[in-house]
Amino acid sequence: MNRRLLLLALAQGLFLVNNITFIAINGLVGLQLAPYGWMATLPVMGYVVGGALAAPLVARSQARFGRRGSFQIGLAVALGSALLAALAAQWRHFPLLVLATVVAGYYNANGQLYRFAAAELAAPAWREKAVSLVLAGGLLGAAIGPNLAAWTRTLLPTPFVGAYLALAAVALAGMAVMARIDFPRAPAPAAGAPAGRPLGQIMRQPVFVVATAAAALGYGVMNLLMAATPLAMQACGFGFGDTAWVLQWHVIGMFAPGFATGHLIRRFGVLPVMGVGVALNALCVAIALSGVALHQFVAALLVLGVGWNFLFTGSTALALTAYRPEEKDRAQAAINFCVFATMALTSFASGALVTTQGWAWLNLGALPALALVAAALLWLGPRRRAAA
């Protein structure tokens, strides 16, 4: 761990403050403003749709302005979109709220690259630990995000306007932190040097296919259950304070293992750690199906967070082996596009399923995706052993 990694971990934490606060309040604000209940999670969906649409733009921005310049542009967008969302809540304008979250997706796409940037700030032998430790910075999001939503939702006469204004302040703090990080410059390509393989060739590699599928489906399952939790808990009669507490433990589960996941990957290998992540996700579904008491929501979401950490950190470490330095921008953009597209689908499905079919069917809907990830890991394992 060096100074630049510490600052990047702090930037990751501020990114997660934004992310978790959006998840905590957007569905509830959407439920208040949407003309139909099934549209309640459209603002959550807008956040990830915006990320999917922005992924190619972010890749070009990274190539043109470098890591720090592109990340600062993302933080400026976060500031503007938070102010736009505050106006939407103040004016009770649902389409404007959805637009604000779509715009915020650009910041989401930028923030998803922090983990890849972490690998560039450490020696090659410690890339997995660097990724894991920067992701652990998300604990700041666990400590602040749900509480920020709870503390500021009634700060102003119109509910949740204060929360969106607080996110604007978080974006300004992120810009101050990012200004102090010096990322290594990418070496200028020599005249006539190849620009790397075509994206199609990179994406056809078995290791790239499995890394992308695990990242997308792992994030999709987590998003499916997390985005619906505030709505499910409200339907079960729990207050917003209880919901914030459950989300806080969920985010702790997502990022606290980051202090150990990199070590586990180096000790046991990336595929076994990802396999444990799939098993923990299945355990989350089992706990959620066992009942709807507060402790069951807490336990299910905590286990879901740990399972996501193992899958997402593992898939990131696996993806680092699938492309060369000169191919990183387009390869990382392709991975993030798949992640955001899956999250967009699950964001919409979470609201539709939980409001029409209920919490139990929502959880059962996660099982086919988990089975697909498990099958992909079992398929890749023998291929990697044969190649070794």
C-alpha positions as CSV (number, residue, x, y, z in Angstrom):
1,M,0.0,0.0,0.0
2,N,1.4,3.4,-1.0
3,R,0.2,6.9,-0.8
4,R,-1.4,6.9,-4.3
5,L,-3.3,3.7,-3.5
6,L,-4.5,5.1,-0.2
7,L,-5.9,8.2,-2.0
8,L,-7.4,6.0,-4.7
9,A,-9.0,3.9,-2.0
10,L,-10.5,7.1,-0.5
11,A,-11.8,8.1,-4.0
12,Q,-13.3,4.6,-4.2
13,G,-15.0,5.2,-0.8
14,L,-16.5,8.5,-2.0
15,F,-17.7,6.8,-5.2
16,L,-19.5,4.2,-3.1
17,V,-21.0,6.9,-0.9
18,N,-22.6,8.2,-4.0
19,N,-23.5,4.7,-5.3
20,I,-25.1,3.4,-2.1
21,T,-27.0,6.7,-1.3
22,F,-28.4,6.5,-4.8
23,I,-29.5,2.9,-4.3
24,A,-31.0,3.8,-0.8
25,I,-33.1,6.7,-2.0
26,N,-33.7,6.5,-5.7
27,G,-36.2,3.6,-5.5
28,L,-38.1,5.4,-2.7
29,V,-38.2,8.7,-4.4
30,G,-39.2,6.9,-7.6
31,L,-42.0,5.2,-5.7
32,Q,-43.3,8.6,-4.6
33,L,-43.1,10.3,-8.0
34,A,-43.7,7.4,-10.5
35,P,-47.2,7.2,-12.1
36,Y,-47.2,3.4,-11.6
37,G,-45.6,1.3,-8.8
38,W,-43.7,-1.0,-11.2
39,M,-41.8,2.1,-12.4
40,A,-40.4,2.8,-9.0
41,T,-36.9,1.5,-9.8
42,L,-36.5,3.2,-13.1
43,P,-34.3,5.9,-11.5
44,V,-32.0,3.0,-10.3
45,M,-32.2,1.5,-13.8
46,G,-31.3,4.9,-15.2
47,Y,-28.1,5.0,-13.2
48,V,-26.8,1.8,-14.7
49,V,-28.2,2.4,-18.2
50,G,-26.3,5.7,-18.2
51,G,-23.2,3.7,-17.2
52,A,-23.7,1.3,-20.1
53,L,-24.2,4.2,-22.6
54,A,-21.2,6.0,-21.2
55,A,-18.7,3.1,-21.2
56,P,-17.5,3.8,-24.8
57,L,-17.3,7.6,-24.1
58,V,-15.3,6.9,-20.9
59,A,-12.9,4.6,-22.8
60,R,-12.2,7.4,-25.3
61,S,-11.9,9.9,-22.5
62,Q,-9.3,7.7,-20.7
63,A,-7.3,7.4,-23.9
64,R,-7.3,11.1,-24.6
65,F,-7.0,12.7,-21.1
66,G,-5.4,9.9,-19.1
67,R,-6.7,8.4,-15.8
68,R,-6.8,11.6,-13.7
69,G,-8.3,13.9,-16.3
70,S,-11.0,11.4,-17.2
71,F,-11.8,10.7,-13.5
72,Q,-12.1,14.4,-12.9
73,I,-14.6,14.7,-15.7
74,G,-16.6,11.9,-14.2
75,L,-16.7,13.7,-10.8
76,A,-17.8,16.9,-12.5
77,V,-20.7,15.0,-14.0
78,A,-21.5,13.6,-10.6
79,L,-21.8,17.1,-9.2
80,G,-24.1,18.3,-12.0
81,S,-26.3,15.2,-11.9
82,A,-26.8,15.4,-8.1
83,L,-27.9,19.0,-8.4
84,L,-30.3,18.0,-11.3
85,A,-31.7,15.2,-9.1
86,A,-32.3,17.7,-6.3
87,L,-34.3,19.8,-8.6
88,A,-36.3,16.8,-9.8
89,A,-37.2,15.9,-6.2
90,Q,-38.0,19.5,-5.4
91,W,-40.3,19.9,-8.4
92,R,-41.7,16.3,-8.1
93,H,-40.8,15.7,-11.7
94,F,-40.3,12.0,-12.3
95,P,-38.9,12.2,-15.9
96,L,-36.3,14.7,-14.8
97,L,-35.2,12.4,-11.9
98,V,-34.7,9.5,-14.4
99,L,-32.7,11.9,-16.7
100,A,-30.5,12.9,-13.7
101,T,-29.7,9.3,-12.9
102,V,-28.9,8.5,-16.5
103,V,-26.5,11.4,-16.6
104,A,-25.0,10.2,-13.3
105,G,-24.3,6.9,-15.0
106,Y,-21.2,8.6,-16.6
107,Y,-19.7,8.9,-13.2
108,N,-20.7,5.3,-12.5
109,A,-18.8,4.2,-15.6
110,N,-15.7,6.2,-14.5
111,G,-15.8,4.9,-10.9
112,Q,-15.9,1.3,-12.1
113,L,-12.4,1.9,-13.6
114,Y,-10.8,2.8,-10.2
115,R,-10.2,-0.9,-9.6
116,F,-8.3,-1.3,-12.9
117,A,-6.3,1.9,-12.2
118,A,-5.3,0.4,-8.8
119,A,-3.4,-2.4,-10.6
120,E,-1.3,0.3,-12.4
121,L,-0.2,1.8,-9.0
122,A,1.5,-1.4,-7.7
123,A,4.2,-3.7,-8.8
124,P,3.0,-6.5,-11.1
125,A,3.3,-9.2,-8.4
126,W,0.9,-7.3,-6.2
127,R,-1.8,-6.3,-8.6
128,E,-4.5,-8.6,-7.1
129,K,-3.8,-7.1,-3.6
130,A,-3.9,-3.6,-5.0
131,V,-7.3,-4.2,-6.6
132,S,-8.6,-5.8,-3.4
133,L,-7.3,-3.1,-1.1
134,V,-8.7,-0.2,-3.2
135,L,-12.1,-2.0,-3.4
136,A,-11.9,-2.2,0.4
137,G,-12.1,1.6,0.4
138,G,-15.7,1.1,-0.3
139,L,-16.1,0.6,3.5
140,L,-16.3,4.4,3.6
141,G,-19.5,4.0,1.5
142,A,-20.7,1.5,4.0
143,A,-20.1,3.8,6.9
144,I,-21.4,7.0,5.3
145,G,-23.8,6.1,2.5
146,P,-26.9,4.7,4.3
147,N,-26.4,7.1,7.2
148,L,-26.0,10.1,4.8
149,A,-29.4,9.2,3.3
150,A,-31.0,8.8,6.7
151,W,-29.5,12.1,8.1
152,T,-30.3,14.3,5.1
153,R,-33.5,13.0,3.7
154,T,-35.6,15.4,5.9
155,L,-33.0,18.1,6.1
156,L,-35.1,20.3,3.8
157,P,-38.9,20.6,3.6
158,T,-39.1,18.4,0.5
159,P,-37.9,14.8,1.4
160,F,-34.6,13.7,-0.1
161,V,-33.6,17.0,-1.7
162,G,-31.0,17.4,1.1
163,A,-29.6,14.0,0.3
164,Y,-29.0,14.9,-3.3
165,L,-27.4,18.1,-2.3
166,A,-25.1,16.2,0.1
167,L,-24.0,14.0,-2.8
168,A,-23.0,17.2,-4.7
169,A,-20.7,18.0,-1.7
170,V,-19.3,14.4,-1.9
171,A,-18.5,14.9,-5.6
172,L,-16.5,18.0,-4.7
173,A,-14.6,16.1,-2.1
174,G,-13.8,13.4,-4.7
175,M,-12.4,16.0,-7.0
176,A,-10.1,17.3,-4.3
177,V,-8.8,13.8,-3.6
178,M,-8.4,12.9,-7.3
179,A,-6.3,16.0,-7.9
180,R,-3.6,14.6,-5.5
181,I,-3.2,11.3,-7.3
182,D,-0.4,11.0,-10.0
183,F,-1.2,8.1,-12.3
184,P,1.7,6.7,-14.3
185,R,1.7,7.9,-17.9
186,A,1.0,5.4,-20.6
187,P,4.1,4.9,-22.7
188,A,3.8,6.6,-26.1
189,P,3.5,4.0,-28.8
190,A,6.5,3.8,-31.2
191,A,6.0,4.7,-34.8
192,G,4.5,1.7,-36.6
193,A,4.0,-0.2,-33.3
194,P,0.8,-2.5,-33.3
195,A,-2.1,-1.0,-31.4
196,G,-3.0,-4.4,-30.0
197,R,-5.5,-7.1,-31.0
198,P,-9.0,-6.3,-32.3
199,L,-11.6,-6.3,-29.6
200,G,-13.4,-9.2,-31.1
201,Q,-10.3,-11.4,-30.8
202,I,-9.8,-10.3,-27.1
203,M,-13.4,-11.1,-26.3
204,R,-13.2,-14.6,-27.8
205,Q,-10.7,-15.8,-25.3
206,P,-12.2,-18.2,-22.7
207,V,-10.6,-16.3,-19.8
208,F,-12.1,-13.0,-21.0
209,V,-15.6,-14.6,-21.5
210,V,-15.6,-16.1,-18.0
211,A,-14.2,-13.0,-16.3
212,T,-16.8,-10.8,-18.0
213,A,-19.7,-13.2,-17.4
214,A,-18.7,-13.5,-13.7
215,A,-18.4,-9.7,-13.3
216,A,-21.7,-9.0,-15.1
217,L,-23.8,-11.8,-13.6
218,G,-22.3,-11.4,-10.1
219,Y,-23.0,-7.7,-10.1
220,G,-26.4,-8.3,-11.7
221,V,-27.5,-10.7,-9.0
222,M,-26.3,-8.4,-6.3
223,N,-28.1,-5.4,-7.9
224,L,-31.3,-7.4,-8.4
225,L,-31.6,-8.2,-4.6
226,M,-30.1,-4.9,-3.3
227,A,-32.2,-2.6,-5.4
228,A,-35.4,-4.3,-4.3
229,T,-34.5,-4.5,-0.6
230,P,-35.8,-0.9,0.3
231,L,-39.1,-1.7,-1.4
232,A,-39.4,-5.1,0.1
233,M,-38.7,-3.8,3.6
234,Q,-41.2,-1.0,3.2
235,A,-43.8,-3.5,2.2
236,C,-43.0,-5.6,5.3
237,G,-43.6,-2.5,7.5
238,F,-39.9,-1.6,8.3
239,G,-38.9,2.1,8.6
240,F,-36.2,3.8,6.6
241,G,-33.8,3.6,9.5
242,D,-34.0,-0.2,9.4
243,T,-33.5,-0.2,5.7
244,A,-30.4,2.0,6.0
245,W,-29.0,-0.4,8.7
246,V,-29.5,-3.4,6.4
247,L,-27.8,-1.6,3.5
248,Q,-25.0,-0.6,5.7
249,W,-24.2,-4.2,6.7
250,H,-24.6,-5.2,3.0
251,V,-21.9,-2.7,2.0
252,I,-19.7,-3.8,4.8
253,G,-20.0,-7.3,3.4
254,M,-19.1,-6.0,0.0
255,F,-15.9,-4.3,0.9
256,A,-14.6,-5.4,4.3
257,P,-13.3,-8.7,2.7
258,G,-11.1,-6.5,0.4
259,F,-8.4,-6.6,3.1
260,A,-8.1,-10.4,2.6
261,T,-9.5,-11.2,-0.9
262,G,-6.2,-10.4,-2.7
263,H,-4.3,-12.7,-0.3
264,L,-6.8,-15.5,-0.7
265,I,-6.6,-15.3,-4.5
266,R,-2.8,-15.5,-4.4
267,R,-3.0,-18.4,-1.9
268,F,-5.8,-20.5,-3.4
269,G,-6.1,-19.3,-6.9
270,V,-8.7,-17.0,-8.5
271,L,-11.2,-19.7,-9.6
272,P,-11.7,-21.3,-6.2
273,V,-12.3,-17.9,-4.6
274,M,-14.8,-17.0,-7.3
275,G,-16.5,-20.4,-6.7
276,V,-16.9,-19.6,-3.0
277,G,-18.5,-16.3,-4.1
278,V,-21.1,-18.2,-6.1
279,A,-21.8,-20.4,-3.1
280,L,-22.3,-17.4,-0.8
281,N,-24.7,-15.9,-3.2
282,A,-26.7,-19.1,-3.2
283,L,-26.6,-19.0,0.6
284,C,-28.0,-15.5,0.5
285,V,-31.0,-16.7,-1.5
286,A,-31.6,-19.5,1.0
287,I,-31.6,-17.1,3.9
288,A,-33.9,-14.6,2.1
289,L,-36.4,-17.4,1.4
290,S,-36.4,-18.5,5.1
291,G,-38.4,-15.4,6.2
292,V,-38.7,-11.6,6.3
293,A,-37.7,-10.7,9.8
294,L,-35.1,-7.9,10.2
295,H,-32.3,-10.3,11.1
296,Q,-33.0,-12.3,8.0
297,F,-32.7,-9.2,5.8
298,V,-29.5,-8.3,7.5
299,A,-28.0,-11.8,7.2
300,A,-29.0,-12.3,3.6
301,L,-27.7,-8.9,2.4
302,L,-24.4,-9.3,4.4
303,V,-23.7,-12.7,2.8
304,L,-24.7,-11.3,-0.6
305,G,-22.1,-8.6,-0.1
306,V,-19.3,-11.0,0.7
307,G,-20.2,-13.2,-2.2
308,W,-20.1,-10.2,-4.5
309,N,-16.7,-9.2,-3.3
310,F,-15.2,-12.6,-4.0
311,L,-16.8,-12.8,-7.5
312,F,-16.1,-9.2,-8.5
313,T,-12.5,-9.0,-7.2
314,G,-11.8,-12.4,-8.7
315,S,-13.2,-11.5,-12.1
316,T,-11.2,-8.3,-12.1
317,A,-8.0,-10.2,-11.3
318,L,-8.9,-12.8,-14.0
319,A,-9.6,-10.1,-16.6
320,L,-6.1,-8.6,-16.0
321,T,-4.6,-11.7,-17.7
322,A,-6.8,-11.4,-20.8
323,Y,-5.4,-8.2,-22.4
324,R,-2.1,-6.3,-23.0
325,P,-1.4,-2.8,-21.7
326,E,-2.1,-1.2,-25.1
327,E,-5.5,-3.0,-25.2
328,K,-6.7,-2.0,-21.7
329,D,-9.1,0.9,-22.6
330,R,-11.2,-1.1,-25.1
331,A,-11.1,-4.3,-23.1
332,Q,-12.1,-2.6,-19.8
333,A,-14.9,-0.7,-21.6
334,A,-16.2,-3.9,-23.0
335,I,-16.3,-5.5,-19.6
336,N,-18.0,-2.5,-18.0
337,F,-20.5,-2.3,-20.8
338,C,-21.6,-5.9,-20.1
339,V,-21.7,-5.2,-16.4
340,F,-23.9,-2.1,-16.8
341,A,-26.2,-3.8,-19.4
342,T,-26.8,-6.7,-17.0
343,M,-27.4,-4.2,-14.1
344,A,-29.8,-2.2,-16.2
345,L,-31.9,-5.4,-16.8
346,T,-31.8,-6.4,-13.1
347,S,-32.6,-2.9,-11.9
348,F,-35.8,-2.9,-13.9
349,A,-36.6,-6.5,-13.1
350,S,-36.1,-5.9,-9.3
351,G,-38.8,-3.3,-9.2
352,A,-41.2,-5.2,-11.4
353,L,-40.7,-8.5,-9.6
354,V,-40.8,-7.3,-6.0
355,T,-44.0,-5.2,-6.6
356,T,-45.8,-7.8,-8.6
357,Q,-44.5,-11.2,-7.6
358,G,-43.0,-10.6,-4.1
359,W,-39.6,-11.0,-2.4
360,A,-39.5,-14.8,-2.6
361,W,-39.9,-15.0,-6.4
362,L,-37.4,-12.2,-6.8
363,N,-34.8,-14.3,-5.0
364,L,-35.6,-17.5,-6.9
365,G,-35.0,-15.5,-10.1
366,A,-31.4,-15.1,-9.1
367,L,-30.6,-18.8,-9.1
368,P,-30.3,-19.4,-12.9
369,A,-27.7,-16.6,-13.2
370,L,-25.7,-18.2,-10.3
371,A,-25.9,-21.6,-12.0
372,L,-24.5,-20.1,-15.2
373,V,-21.5,-18.6,-13.4
374,A,-20.8,-21.8,-11.6
375,A,-20.9,-23.7,-15.0
376,A,-18.6,-21.1,-16.5
377,L,-16.0,-21.6,-13.7
378,L,-16.1,-25.4,-14.0
379,W,-15.7,-25.0,-17.8
380,L,-12.6,-22.7,-17.5
381,G,-10.8,-24.6,-14.8
382,P,-9.7,-27.6,-16.9
383,R,-8.7,-25.3,-19.7
384,R,-6.4,-23.2,-17.5
385,R,-4.8,-26.4,-16.0
386,A,-4.2,-27.8,-19.5
387,A,-2.7,-24.5,-20.6
388,A,-0.4,-24.4,-17.5
